[in-house]
Amino acid sequence: FRNSLFVEPFNYNVMVTIGNYYGETVGDYSKAEEYYNIALKIKPQEADIYYDLAKLQLLNDDYEDSIPFLEKAISIDKTNGNYYRTLGTIYYNMKENEKALENIQEAYNINDKDILALNNAGCYYMLVDNDIWRGFSNIESAYEEMPADINAEAKALITDNYTKAKEVYDKFVEDEVAPVVMPSLKLSY
């Protein structure tokens, strides 16, 4: 990394890569933030850097501080569903349900092939709206549409949610008036 930075001191990709290394591999979030901020000085209109900064805040469960970074990323690039999906999950975790649903739906509207947005919508409908049928339908679609090359973490999250949601759905179909205990489903950033 140092050689790359020496050869190309103004290459923001090198700085972002170094930031990713410190954040994801080393776990030194302050060092990662330092490199992301340097990259922003070179390319201040690069939305993904703000997204990286938001994800860094999320590693510390700092929802409040991640929101301005995501809002800035969205103001630069309104076509990236990942920004909306992440913001929707943050608002869900903060119990701001209207904002959560708005952003989850926007993520799906931008990319209806985003199975993580579909998973998040299903979780929202089951856990907030208590709409078992609609929630399970979304989670089932996310599960069935998982691509073969999906990363292991996302696959495990969707599979776990599907298994839990299916159990609730099956009980609901058996007896629609019986009380249903909602499972602990997880939304994806």
Summary of the structure (lengths in Angstrom):
residues: 189
radius of gyration: 18.8
end to end distance: 28.0
largest distance: 68.3
contacts: 617
relative contact order: 0.08
helix: 73%
strand: 0%
